């Protein structure tokens, strides 16, 4: 119905064009628009909000409904509107506020295992670089700070908390050092990958009083100058992520070279063959042998044969094209602080030029290699399971108590303050036409939008809602519903397609754009793509006063309201004949 959509777009610009539009939002807009056009109330009176004030629910609900009908009286309200009971409780003074509000569509949440937690993805870099880094996924309460992550990671890896430092890395550079007070959720939303570095003995984190001052230093790794395609574009030649070191101000320049050599010796050319650089952990070597090996490779006067050079870049983290470089001398007489002072900079970021065997060498592959920690695979599996749910589970989840977020705080009249109160929503009264919308599109804890593909099992016949209705009216009437239509959404947030199934004359039909075909298999009705369900109440004369539990077998009988539909058709035909007569 292109002309219909075009007309709607004139009055509601959000539905114009060819972008993705939500069918439930369109349905809500159309129902509201039809209601306003059909509203018998032309002059709406002002009515104050109605509070329970410890009165019986039935009295307050009836008063609220009557007040609503004084402003809203149409066929849409008659058929589509029901009533919620909303209960809000102050966490401090326990004041309770109960209101009764109308609704036309029930939006059901889909239960999730991670509704109260976030999964923090990070890389853990061992202090012993002979051990490959680990990729981990650590679940945390969504309001956790990085300090909580520090403790959880320390338990998993079995290292002291004080040895850990956290950083965000983007384009192989550290863009932010993450403090313990930072929100884990906010860190997840930032650009970059979260790294945790084991710094070993770390006075910076241990906050010990020493004669030396310590600072965290970023070490960036680039190709050696003669292997670069362009010596002035170092930001394009970083071949691995930055590492983090804790240096004292009194450490000598030669010792800095030695520390780097100890950490990176596996990735540089040496005459003696080493074990496979792809091994999980390589054999240990004592410090004396290391220093002997270091002295043989780093000879004074033979700089052109050094495996790498340590340079201080004047522009630091800006990574602007380098015109000049500050080469750190291999000297016992100069220390870190003196070199910085000599060159008039407090720069803490280094470039480490590594002389690779050749492009594609196994060492180059290993320097960026990691292994998946067992916890990562378990958490990934748990998070990706496609769990099916019954519609009752969705209604149970709908009626759970929830704590209001900081952006949705409720004003407590007794405390005279906004509070993160608890809220409970229940169904008090249901309409003739029950419209149920599954909330398949959600915002994740990282702030991204995604679609939930879980299959929701729902009955085609005799959905019994009696257990969910609080009104005492259920003592006199039944809340049994039969399905007569379903709207489906195929695809994802990036692009999707809507279709529908509907019953007509006892036969189910599939509506796909301009194509209408008979539905041969009713099991297709309850597919995992179901998005909006339409039920019609079945009255006692249609069920002979017999109710049943929800039945998930599809059956092969007539539709949800065939007798009712046939009576309506006969009445319509009589009216047409009378009008022609």
N, C-alpha and C positions, 0 to 999 in steps of 0.2 A: 504493500500500500504506500507507494512513494508519495502520492499526493497528500495522504494523511500525515506522513512524517514531515513533509515540507510545511504543512499547515501548523503542526505542533511547533516546529522550529521557529515560526514567526512570533509565537507568543512565549516560547521558552528557548532563548538562544543557546542554552546549554545542550540542546538536542539537535542543533543544526550541523550540517556538514557530514563528512564521512569518518569522523573520529569514532573511537570506541565509546559506546554509551551503555549505561547499566539498565537492564530491563526492569529491575525492581524499582529504580528511581523513576523511570518513565511511568510505570504502573502507579506509583504513589502520586506522581504529578497529575495523571489523568483522573484518578479517583478524587483527588482534592478539587480539581477543576470542575468535574461533573457535579460534585457535591455543591460547590458554590453556585453553579448555574441552576441547580434544582432546589436550592435551599428555599424553604417556604418562609423563613424568617427574613424579612427585609430590613428591619431595624433591630440590631442586636443590642440588648440591654447590657450594662456593665454589671458584672457579678464578682464579688470578692472570692478569693481562694478559700476552699473549704478544708478545714483540718478536723481530725478525728476527735481530739480532746477527750480521749478515753471512752467515747461512745461505741456502741456495738457496730461492727463492720457493716452489717446489712443496712443500718440506718444511714451511715455516712456514704456508703456506696450509692444508695438510692438517691440521696440528696445531691450528690455529685453528678449522677447521671441526669437527673431532672434539670439541674443547672446547665449542663452541657446541651440538653435538648431545647432549652429556651433560646439558644443561639444557633443551634444546628438541627435542622429538621428536613431531611431529604430521604429519597429512596436509597441513596448510598449509605446513609447512616443506618437505615432500617436493615439493610442486608449485610454490610461489611464491618460495622463497628462493634467492638467488644470493649472490655474494661480491664485495665491493670490495677493491681494493688501494689503500691510502692511504699516500702518501709525503710526509713533511714534512722540509724542509731548513732548518737554522738559517742565517740570512744572515751571521753572523759567523764561527762556528767550522766551518760546513759539516757539522755532525753531521746524520746522516740517520736518521729514525725511520720504519720500515715496519711497518704493521699490516694485517691482513685482517679485514674486518668484514662481517656479513651484511646483506642488504637484501631487501625484498619488492617495493618499487616504485622504479623509476628516475625521478627528477625531472630532466628535461632542460631546461637553460636555452635560451632563444631568443637567438641572436646579436644584438647591438645595436651600432650604430656609435658610441654615446656611452657605452660602459661605463666608460671611464676619464676622462671629461670631463663638465663641466657647462656649460650655456649660460647666461651672465649676460645678463639683459635689463635695459637701462638707457636713460635719456634723457640726451642730451648737450645742454647749454644753452650756446650760443656767447656769448662776451663781447660780440660785436656783435649786439645784439638785432634788428638788421634782418634777420638770417639766422634762418630758422625752426629750431627745435630738431630734432635727429635722434634717431630711435629705432634702437637698435643691439642686436645679439645677438653676444656675444663668447664663443667657446668657450675654456675653460681646463681644465687638469688639476684634478681634483676636490679636491686638497689645497692649492690655490693660496690665497694671501692677496690682499687688495685691492691691495697694492703691485704685484703682477704685473698685475692688471687696469689699474692706472694706466699702466704701460708699454705694454701692448697698445693701450689706447685712444689714448694719445699718438701711437703709430705710425699708427693708422688715420686720425686727424683731423689729424695733422701739426702738433701743438703741443707745447711743452715740458711735461714731466711736472709741473714745479713750479707750473704755472698751474691745475692741476686740484684740485678739492675734491669729495668724495663725501658724499652725504646721503641718508637714507631719508625719504620724504615720504608721509604718510597724512592724508587729509582736508584736503589743500592746506597742511598744516603740516609743517615739518621736525621729525621726532621723534628723529632721531639723526644726528650727524655721524660718518662712518665712517672709522676710521683705517686706515693701511696694513697694520697687523698683524692686522686682523680677517680671519677665515676667509671666503672668498667663498661657500662653501657655507652657512655659518651666516647670512650676510647675506641670501642668497636665501630662507632659510626664515622670515625675520622679516616682520612685517606692514609693508606699505608698498611704494612703488616706489623703485627706486634711481635717483638723479639724479647726473650729473657736471656740475659748473659750471666753466666757464672764467672764472677771475677776473682774467685779464690779468696785469699786473704785481702780484705777490702776495708781499710780504715775509713773510707768515705761513708760506707753504709754502717760500719760498726760504731762510728762516732767516737773513736778512741782519741784521747789526748796524746799527741806525739809532738816531737820537735819539728817534724816535717809537715808541710801542707800537701794534701792530696787532691787531685782533681780527676774527673772522668774525662777521658780523651777518646775522640772518635778517630779511627784509623780506616781510611778509604783505600781500596785496592784497585790499581789500574795496571794496564800493560806497561812493559818497559818501553822507553822512548823509541827504540829502533823497531819495535813491533807495532807502533801506532800508525794508523792511517793518516792521522792529522795530529801533530804535536800540540796544536792549540785548541783541541776539542776534547779535553779530558773527561767532560761529563758524558760524552758518548763512548768513552773507552773504559769506564768502570766495569770490571769483569766479575765482581762479586759484591755481596752486601758488606757494609761497613762493620767492623768489629769495635768493641768497647774495651778500653783498658783503664786501669786506675794507676796513675803514675804519681810518685812523690816529686816535689819540686827539686829535690837534691839528687835525683837519679842522674847518672852520667849519660852522655850521648852514646857512648860505646855500649853501656848496659841496655839502653833502649834498643839498639840494633840487636843485641843478644836476645832480649825478650821477644822481639819480633821473629827472630830466627827460630827460637824454640817453638813458637806457636805456628809458624808457617813452613817449617823445614820439609814437611811432607809434600809441598807443592812446588818446590824449586829444583833446579838441576843439581845433581850431585854425582860424582864419579862412581860411588858405590851404589849398586842397585839396591832399591828398597823393596819391601814386600808390596803386594798389590795395593795401590792407593785407594781402591774401592772397598778394602776390608773394613769390617765394623770397628775393630780396634787393633792397632799395630803394636809390635813389641816395644817394651820400654827401653830407655837408654839413660845411663846415669849422667849427672851434670858434668863430671870431668870429661867424659867422652864427647859430650855436646860442646864444651868449650874448646876442646882440641879441634873438633870438626869446624867450629865457627872460625877459629884463628886461621885455619888452613884456607878457608874460602874468602875471608875478609882481610886481605893483606893491605897494609898501608902502601899507597903508591900504585896499587893495582885496581883502582876503582872501576876501570872499564870491564873487569872480570867479576865484579861483585854480583851475586844473584839478584840483589835488589838494592835500592837506595831509599833512604828516608828523607823526605822533603817536606818543608812547611810551606803551605800555600798562603800567600798574603791575603787572598780574598776569602779564605775560609769556606764556610758552608755555602756561600753563594755560587760556587762552582763556575765562576765566570772563566772564559778562556784565559789561560795563563800565559803571560808574556815573560815573566821572570820567575825563578824559583829560589827558595832558600834551602840549600843542601845541608843537611845535618852532618857534621864531621864525625868520623869514627874516633872519638877522643875520650880519654879518661879525665882530662883536666876541665872540660866544659860540662856543665850540667844543664838540665832541661830549662830551668828558670833563666840561667845566664844567656842561653841561646835566644830565648824569646826576648829578653831585655836588650840584647845586643842589636837585634833587628827591629826593635821598637814595635813589637806586636805582642798581644796576649792570645794569639791564635792557638787553639787547642786541637785543630783538625789536621791530620797528617795524610799525605799520599804515600802509599807503599807500592813502589814499582817492583813487580815480580818478573823475573826473567824466565819465561815459559819455554818448555822444550819446543813446542810447536802448537799451532792452533789445533784444537781437537784432542790434545793429549789427555790421557786418563787423569792426570793430576788436575787439569783444568776442569774436568768433569766432576771430580770429587770435591773441589772447593765449594761447589754450590749444591752438593748432594745432601739429602737428609733421609732419616728413616721415620716411619710412622710409629709413634708410641702406641702400645696396646690399648690405652685408654681412648685414643683417637678413633680407632676402628670400631670399638664398642659404642662410643657415643654417636658416630656417624650412622651406624646401623640402626640404633634406637631412634634417631631423629628422622630417618628416611622411611621407616616402616609405614606402609599404606594401610592404616587400621580402618576397618569398617565399623560403623556405629548403627544402632537402632535409633529411630526417631525419639524414643523415650529417653535415651541417654542425652540427646540434645535438649529436651525439655527439662531434664534434671539439672543439666549444666546451666540452663537459662535461669533457673530458680535458686541457684546458689548465692550465698552471701558474697559480696565482693567489696573490697576496700577501694574507695574513690581515690583517684590519682591526685597529684599535687595541683594539676591544672583544673580539676573538677571539684575542688573543695566545697563543702556545704556549710552555710552559715547557721550556727547554732544560736537560737534566740536566748537560750539560758546562759551559755558561756560568753555570748556577745563576740564570738570569734569564728573565723572560717576553720573548719576541721576536715581532716581526711576520714570521714565517717564511713561506716559500713552500710551497704545498700542491698536490699532484697526485693526482687521483682517477682510477682505471682500473677497468674491468670485468675481474675475474679469472675468475669462473665464472658461468654463467647458468642460470636455472631452467627447468623444463618450461613453466610459464606465465610469459610475460614481460609485465609491466605497465609501461607507459611513461606518465609524466605530464608534460605540457608546462607549464613555469612561466610562465603567461601573466600572472600578477598580480605586479607588481614595485613596489618603492619607488623613486621617482625621486631624483635628486641633491638636489632641493629638499625631500625628505621627504614627498612626496605619493605616494599609491597610484594606480596606473593599470593598465589591462588592455592587453596587447599583442595586436593583432588580426592579426598576420602569419599567412599560410597556410604550413603545414608539409606538404610533399609526402612521403607515406609509401606504401610498397607494400602492396597487399592480399594478394598472394601472395609467398612466398619472400623475406622480409626476411633477408638474409645478414648475420649478426652476427660471422662468423668473424674479421674483421679487427680487431675490438674486444676480443676475448677473449685474455687473456694466458696462461691456463692451458695447459700442455702437453697437456691432455686433448683439445684440438682436433685433435691429430694422429690421434686414434682416432675422434672423432665430429664430426658437423656441427652447426653452429648456424644452422639454417634455420628460419624461423618464418612461419606464416600467420596473418593477422588473423582474429579471430572476433567481436570486438565493439569498439565505440567509444562513449565518452561525450562529449557535446557541451555547451558552455556558450554560450548566446546572451545578449547584453546587455552590461552593464558592471558596475562595482563597485556602482553605486547600485541596480541591480536586474537580475536575470537569470533565465534559465530553462534547465533541463537536459533534454536528450532523449538517446536512445541508439539505435544501430543494432546489430543482432545477427544472426548467421546461424543458421538452424535448418533442417535437412533440405536443405541446399544452396541455400536462398533467404534473401536478406537482408530483414530486417524493420525498420521504423521504430517505435520506442516513444516516444510522446509522452503522458505522463500515462497516462490510461486508454485512449487510442486507439492501436491497433496496426494498421499498414498495411504492405502489401508495398512494398518499395523497387523502383521501376521502373528507376531509373537509378543504377548503381553509382558513377558519378562523384560523386554526392552524399556518398559515404562519406568522401572526402578533402577535405571543406570546411575553410575557415579557422576554423571553430568547434570543431574537434576538440580535446579537452581531455585525455582519458585513452584510451590504446590498450591492447587486450588481444590478445596473440599467443600461439599454442600451437606448440611445437616440432614440426617434421615430421621423422620418423625415416626412416632409409634405405629401409625397405621401402615407404614411401609415395612416395618420389621416385626409387626404383630406383637409389639411390646417386648420382644426378646432382644437382649443385648449380649455381646460377646467380647472376649478379649481381642486385642489387635491381632489380625491374621496377616502374615506376610506371604502366604501362598497367593499366587496371582489369580488363580481360578480362571474359568472360561465362561462365566455367566454374563448377564447383561451388565450395563454400566451402573454408576453410583446412584443414579436417581431416574431410572428409566420410566418408572410408573409416574413419577412427578413430571418428567419431561413430556411424556405422552399426554398427560392431562393439560399441561400448558399449551401444547400444540393444538389440542382440540378446542381449548378456550380461544386461542388466537384465530382459529379458523371460523368459529362462530362469530367472533367480533368482525372479521372481514366480511362475512356474509351479511351481517346486520348492517354494516356500513354501506355495502353495495345495494342492499334492499332499500 
